[in-house]
């Protein structure tokens, strides 16, 4: 399962800059739809584009593997994820 690490990146950037950074701010600065940012931040099984990932890499000045990671899911959990769709 693909996991987005946006909350962690936002928290780290907020700490580094000494101010609170919101999802809306990230969305506006990166040119990403606010609803898409929310879905990604909440890991709601959201599929995004490489353009969005590129914009987020530029905003956070990071590598793509810092934005998304892959976590192996056991077969039982995969079946329940498919049934939710």
Secondary structure, DSSP 8 states (H G I E B T S, - for coil): -EEE-HHHHHHHHHHHHTS---HHHHHHHHT--HHHHHHHHTT-S----HHHHHHHHHHHT--HHHHEEE----HHHHHHHHHH-
